Amino acid sequence: MPLQGTFTNAFSDKGRFAELLQSIEVKVALNPRAPLIGAAHYGLMLLGRHS
C-alpha cells in the first residue's frame, strides 16, 4: 500500500525532479529496533557470518 499525504507530497514536489522522486518507493519501519537489527546484520556480514 503506497504512502499518501503530506510527507509524500512534500517529498516529490521538487520541480524538475518530481517525476524521478515519484518513482522512488518509500517505506516506513515500525520496529524501533530496526536500525540496531540492520547494523548487527551488516556487522555479521562483514565478519563472514551472514545467514
Residue, then its C-alpha position, 0 to 999 in steps of 0.5 A: m500500500p503506497l504512502q499518501g499525504t503530506f510527507t509524500n507530497a512534500f517529498s516529490d514536489k521538487g520541480r524538475f525532479a518530481e517525476l524521478l522522486q515519484s518513482i522512488e518507493v518509500k517505506v516506513a519501519l515500525n520496529p524501533r529496533a530496526p536500525l540496531i537489527g540492520a547494523a548487527h546484520y551488516g556487522l555479521m556480514l562483514l565478519g563472514r557470518h551472514s545467514 
